């Protein structure tokens, strides 16, 4: 079911809201995508996403490209999903969360804060349990890039300093690759807070 009415008790049914869908997406059995709640705020699906059976995308979500939602994965309203993210079976993502690029959410996880890019999160509530090494290797990330990402997260999560100071330290190191710049921006831009490390 694509573009169906949002499950929002405050939704004005007189509004002509919509769902905007890109190219080459696959929607399997009983997957459902709800349209936005405001005329200027559609639900947006990018390109080449795969929605397995019984997956759900709530109203006002924004999805990038090449994401996979497996069986029973649920995105609440206003969730933002980056690119190349993998949402495993029976995962529930809280409204307004941001799931970063190349991240993986393990099965049955309960996501209540933003999921940092290139990470794997698991648990209820979810915590970062490591990097999405398999996903990065499959995507062709070089060992040098993977090591730079690993170092960035070591500074953020294991240096014993505040997240703000860790981000400042990374920026001050200079010559940052794009992936590390994205990590820094992701943490700085987070409204809900970023999932912590186990």
Secondary structure, DSSP 8 states (H G I E B T S, - for coil): -EEE----TT--TTS---EEE-SS-EE-TT-EEE--SBTTB-EEE-SS-EE-TT-EE-TT-EE-SS-EE-TT-EE-TT-EE-SS-EE-TT-EE-TT-EE-TT-EE-TT-EE-SBB-TTEEEEETTEEEEEE-HHHHHHTT--HHHHHHHHHHHHHHHHSSS-HHHHHHHHHHT----HHHHHHHHHHHH-SS-B--B-
